[in-house]
Amino acid sequence: MAKTFVNADTGEAFRQLDGVETMAATEASISTANIRAAEALNLPSMHDLPGFNVFKHDEPIALIGGGPSIRETVDELREFPVTIACGSAHDWAVQNGIKPTYCAIADPDPIMAAYVRNPCPETMYLVATQCDKSVFEALRGQKMAAWHILNESHADYVKETGISRYPGVGGGCTIGLRSISIAMMFGYRNIHFFGFDSCLDMTDDAHHAYDYATDQEETGDVYALKIGQGLPGDRTYRVSGYMLAQALHFKSFWTQYDGYFVPTFHGSGLLHDLWCTIKETSRQPQEIAA
C-alpha cells in the first residue's frame, strides 16, 4: 500500500506515488506507418550532420521548452548562440526574435504541423521518422535531417524491416527529454533549460507560454503534486499527466547519466525545484506524493 503524507499546517493528504504508467498518445500502428512514409523521403540522417558526436567541452547549448516561465527568461535565452527549440516551442521562439540553431520534433500527431508555420532558413530541423507527413510537408524546402525514436514497438519494426540508417534516440516521454539526448549526442554537456517547467503556471494555470494552436488540444486532468516531502521548502504543483511523467522520466534520466551533462535551469517550475531537491539529497531520487 502506498504511504500517505499529511501536511501538518493545512491537513492536506498526499499519497506517495508507487508507479506511473505511460503510454503513447498515438497508436503504434500509426507511428510505424509514419516511419515507413518518412523512409521513402530518403532524408539525411541527423547522425551524419556536421558537429555530431564532436565533444564541445564547456560550450553551452540552450533547450527551448514551452513552459510559462520562459516568458520571464526570454532575454537570457537570446544570449545563447546555440539552441534547440523543442517541438511546439518553435513558432513562439521565432515570434520572439529567436532563430533556433536546431528544432527537434517527435510528436506523431498531425497537430504538430500547426506549430511550425513559421520556419527559419537558418534552422536545421531534426524530425523524427514517426512524425506525420504534414510536418514534413510544412517544412518542405527547409534544412531537415531524420532520426528514429527509440522505443520497443519501433525497435521491432526496425528489426523486421532492416532499417539501420537512423539509430534510435532515447531519453523519455517528451521531445524536451529527447532533446537532452540529442544535445549530448552533438557533444554538449553544459545544457541550459528554458521553459522546462513540467507544471502549470503557479499564478494563472497557463499550460504553456502560448495558446494551443488548434481547438483539438486540451490540458486534460490536473493533479496536485508535492516534492521534497519533509524537507524545508517543500512545494505543491498543479500538473497534467504528461507533465508528471516528464518529471519522473527526468529523474530517471539524471540517475543514469549523472556526470555526463551539467543542467542549468532558467526560470521556476517543478523541474527546477525537483533538480534542487535531488542536489540537496546527494542526487538520490526523492519521494513524490500526489
C-alpha positions in Angstrom: 0.0 0.0 0.0 1.2 3.5 -0.8 2.4 5.7 2.1 0.2 8.7 2.9 1.6 12.1 3.9 -0.4 14.8 5.7 0.6 18.5 5.7 0.6 19.5 9.3 -0.3 23.1 8.5 -3.2 22.5 6.0 -4.3 19.0 6.7 -3.9 18.1 3.0 -3.2 14.4 2.4 -0.8 13.2 -0.3 -0.3 9.7 -1.4 3.2 8.5 -2.3 3.5 7.6 -5.9 4.4 3.9 -6.2 4.4 3.6 -10.0 3.2 5.6 -13.0 2.2 4.0 -16.3 2.8 6.0 -19.5 1.5 5.3 -23.0 1.8 6.9 -26.3 -1.0 9.2 -27.3 -0.8 7.8 -30.9 -1.2 4.2 -31.7 1.9 2.3 -32.6 0.4 1.3 -36.0 0.1 5.0 -36.9 3.7 5.8 -35.8 5.1 2.9 -37.8 3.1 3.9 -40.9 4.7 7.3 -40.5 8.1 5.8 -40.3 7.5 3.9 -43.5 6.5 7.1 -45.2 9.4 9.1 -43.8 11.8 6.4 -45.0 10.6 7.0 -48.6 11.7 10.6 -48.3 15.3 9.4 -48.0 16.3 12.4 -45.8 19.9 12.7 -44.5 20.5 11.2 -41.0 20.9 13.5 -38.0 23.9 11.3 -37.1 25.7 12.5 -40.3 25.4 16.2 -39.7 28.5 18.3 -39.1 29.3 18.6 -35.4 27.5 15.4 -34.5 29.5 13.4 -31.9 32.1 16.1 -31.6 32.8 17.0 -27.9 32.1 20.7 -27.3 33.9 20.9 -23.9 32.0 23.5 -21.8 30.3 25.3 -24.7 26.7 26.0 -23.7 23.6 24.9 -25.5 20.1 26.1 -24.6 17.0 23.9 -24.9 13.8 25.9 -25.6 10.8 24.4 -23.9 7.3 25.8 -23.9 6.7 26.2 -20.2 5.1 29.5 -19.0 8.3 30.6 -17.1 10.1 31.2 -20.4 8.1 34.4 -20.8 10.3 35.8 -17.9 13.6 34.5 -19.2 13.5 35.1 -22.9 16.1 37.9 -22.7 18.6 35.4 -21.1 17.8 32.9 -23.9 18.7 35.4 -26.6 22.3 35.4 -25.3 22.8 31.7 -26.3 24.4 31.2 -29.7 23.3 27.5 -30.0 19.8 26.5 -29.3 17.3 23.6 -29.8 13.7 24.5 -30.0 11.7 21.6 -28.6 8.6 20.8 -30.7 5.7 23.2 -30.2 8.0 25.9 -28.8 9.3 26.6 -32.3 6.9 29.3 -33.5 6.9 31.0 -30.1 10.7 31.3 -30.3 10.6 32.7 -33.9 7.8 35.2 -33.0 10.1 36.4 -30.1 13.0 37.0 -32.4 14.9 33.8 -31.8 16.2 31.7 -34.8 16.8 28.3 -33.3 20.0 26.5 -34.4 18.0 23.3 -34.3 14.4 22.4 -33.9 13.7 18.8 -32.7 10.3 17.4 -33.4 8.9 14.0 -32.4 5.1 14.1 -32.0 3.4 11.8 -34.4 0.2 13.7 -34.3 -0.7 15.9 -37.3 -1.3 18.7 -34.9 2.4 19.2 -34.6 2.4 20.8 -38.1 0.5 23.7 -36.6 3.5 24.7 -34.5 6.0 25.0 -37.4 4.1 27.5 -39.5 7.0 30.0 -39.4 10.1 28.0 -40.4 13.5 29.6 -40.5 16.0 29.1 -43.3 18.8 29.2 -40.7 17.3 26.4 -38.6 18.2 22.7 -39.0 15.0 20.7 -38.4 15.6 17.4 -36.7 12.4 15.5 -37.4 11.7 12.0 -36.0 10.7 9.5 -38.6 7.5 8.8 -36.6 6.2 12.3 -37.4 3.1 12.8 -39.5 3.6 13.6 -43.2 2.0 17.0 -42.6 5.1 18.0 -40.6 7.4 17.1 -43.4 5.2 19.0 -45.8 5.1 22.1 -43.6 9.0 22.0 -43.6 9.4 21.3 -47.3 12.3 23.3 -48.7 13.9 23.7 -45.2 17.0 22.0 -43.9 15.9 18.7 -42.5 17.5 15.6 -41.0 15.8 12.5 -39.7 16.2 10.3 -36.6 14.3 7.4 -35.0 12.6 7.4 -31.7 13.9 4.6 -29.6 11.1 2.5 -28.1 10.1 -1.1 -28.1 7.5 -1.0 -30.7 9.7 0.9 -33.1 12.6 -1.4 -32.4 10.5 -4.4 -33.5 9.5 -2.6 -36.7 13.1 -1.5 -37.5 14.3 -5.1 -36.9 11.7 -6.6 -39.1 12.3 -4.1 -42.0 16.1 -4.0 -41.7 16.2 -0.2 -41.4 19.5 1.0 -40.0 20.1 4.5 -41.3 18.8 6.2 -38.3 20.0 4.8 -34.9 17.3 5.3 -32.2 17.4 8.2 -29.7 16.1 7.6 -26.2 15.6 9.9 -23.3 11.9 9.9 -22.1 8.3 10.6 -22.9 8.6 14.1 -24.4 10.6 15.9 -27.1 12.1 18.0 -24.3 13.7 14.9 -22.7 14.8 13.5 -26.1 16.4 16.8 -26.8 18.7 16.3 -23.8 19.9 13.1 -25.6 20.3 15.0 -28.9 22.3 17.8 -27.2 24.6 15.2 -25.7 24.9 13.3 -29.0 26.1 16.6 -30.5 28.8 16.7 -27.8 27.3 19.2 -25.4 27.5 18.7 -21.6 26.7 22.3 -20.5 23.0 22.2 -21.0 20.7 25.1 -20.2 16.9 24.6 -19.8 14.4 27.3 -20.6 10.6 26.7 -20.3 11.1 23.3 -18.8 8.5 23.8 -16.0 6.6 20.5 -16.1 3.8 22.2 -14.3 1.0 24.7 -14.8 1.9 28.3 -14.0 1.6 29.0 -10.3 -0.4 32.2 -10.8 -2.7 31.8 -13.8 -2.7 28.0 -14.5 -1.3 28.6 -18.0 -0.1 25.3 -19.6 2.4 26.9 -22.0 3.8 30.3 -22.7 1.5 30.3 -25.7 -2.0 29.2 -26.6 -2.8 25.8 -28.2 -2.5 26.1 -31.9 -5.8 24.1 -32.6 -9.1 23.6 -30.9 -8.4 19.9 -30.7 -6.0 20.2 -27.9 -6.7 20.2 -24.2 -4.8 20.0 -20.9 -6.7 17.1 -19.5 -6.9 16.1 -15.9 -4.8 18.1 -13.4 -3.3 16.7 -10.3 -1.7 18.2 -7.1 1.9 17.1 -6.8 4.2 17.7 -3.9 8.0 17.2 -3.9 10.5 17.4 -1.1 8.1 16.0 1.5 9.6 16.5 4.9 12.3 18.8 3.6 12.5 22.6 4.1 10.7 24.5 1.3 8.6 21.6 0.0 6.1 22.8 -2.6 2.9 21.7 -4.3 2.4 22.0 -8.0 -0.5 21.5 -10.4 0.4 19.1 -13.2 -1.2 17.3 -16.1 -0.4 13.6 -16.7 2.4 14.2 -19.3 4.0 16.8 -17.0 4.1 14.3 -14.2 5.6 11.7 -16.5 8.2 14.1 -17.8 9.3 14.9 -14.2 9.7 11.3 -13.3 11.5 10.5 -16.5 13.9 13.4 -16.0 14.8 11.9 -12.6 15.4 8.5 -14.2 17.5 10.1 -16.9 19.6 12.0 -14.4 20.1 8.9 -12.4 21.5 7.1 -15.4 23.6 10.0 -16.8 24.8 11.8 -13.7 28.1 13.4 -14.7 27.6 13.2 -18.4 25.9 16.6 -18.5 25.5 19.7 -16.2 22.0 21.1 -16.2 21.2 24.8 -15.5 17.5 25.7 -15.2 16.4 29.2 -16.1 13.0 30.1 -14.5 10.9 28.5 -11.9 8.8 25.3 -12.0 8.6 21.7 -11.0 11.7 20.5 -12.8 13.9 23.3 -11.4 12.7 22.6 -7.9 12.9 18.8 -8.4 16.5 19.3 -9.5 17.3 21.3 -6.4 15.8 18.6 -4.2 17.9 16.0 -6.0 21.0 18.0 -5.3 20.2 18.6 -1.7 19.9 14.9 -1.1 23.0 13.7 -2.9 21.2 13.2 -6.1 19.2 10.3 -4.7 15.6 10.1 -6.1 13.0 11.5 -3.6 9.5 10.5 -2.7 7.0 12.3 -4.8 3.5 12.5 -3.5 0.2 13.3 -5.3 
